[in-house]
Amino acid sequence: MLTAVCLLGTAALAGCSSGTGSTTKGAAAQPSARPGPVWDRRPASVAAVGDSITRGFDACSVLADCPEVSWATGTDGEVRSLAVRLLGDAKAASHSWNHARTGARMAQLPEQMAQAAQERPDLVTVMIGANDACRDSARYMTPVADFRSSFEASMRQLRAGAPKAQVYVSSVPDLKRLWSTGRDNALGKQIWKLGICPSMLGDADDLGPDATARRAEVRERVVAYNGVLRDVCAKDRLCRYDGGAVFEYPFTGKQLSQWDWFHPGRDGQARLAEIAYRNVTALRPPA
């Protein structure tokens, strides 16, 4: 193969030939590719960003945050959050931070990431996107291009302040599965009428073609959001996407909030913690 080191000048030309059988004497060996960064399966600190799920909304009382049961950074012994599983109870209390906000959409994530970067965490967990699909109407859902732009900006914010932080990105839950699971609970449906995810949960008992098409549209948007999370994460060498594990998890009534039958309750938060711990400590990222 013709070497690519033929430069102008007599000395260089003397060492190159143009035939298919040519060889180059004294050619320097090609340097081997630099190994990528090694994923630390035991990070020593955790910062969480995201929305109501990471704040433990409706897990302890109706229409209220309960960060102590957060899957990411909570202290509840029943949940055993990711931070507790990685760091232990004592260190989790001093080396984990929850910057998530109930109601947050992807457009608010860059600000949260900037806050997380100030902690210089070893690991940042990301779970966001449900509120981008949960709007008053399906037509108000965040466009996929805007969702991508905001997530890319979020990663830039993190890298500007914490270039060595690892990132674990959870997929957005399957909102249609949550509707299907919770719609048999009368109390939950009353809470839904207060405005919880109306694009998916509105007119919960309506199985007509328009309502069915609306729910399908919302689900398709969530699938698209998860594609963005996967693709943007793949471009960062210190980022792991969960491979769709949360989206595919078959939440049952046992895992949902007893108040709204939509957000994860304590048991659901524990399942999210299990999924995260399994993926963060795995030798290889999820397929």
Salt bridges, closest charged atoms under 4 A:
ASP65 OD2 - ARG55 NE 3.55
ASP76 OD1 - ARG266 NE 3.35
GLU119 OE2 - HIS99 NE2 3.14
ASP174 OD2 - ARG219 NE 3.23
ASP205 OD1 - LYS189 NZ 2.91
ASP231 OD1 - ARG230 NE 2.96
ASP236 OD2 - ARG159 NE 2.80
ASP260 OD2 - HIS263 ND1 2.66
ASP267 OD1 - ARG271 NH1 2.84
GLU274 OE2 - ARG271 NH2 2.86
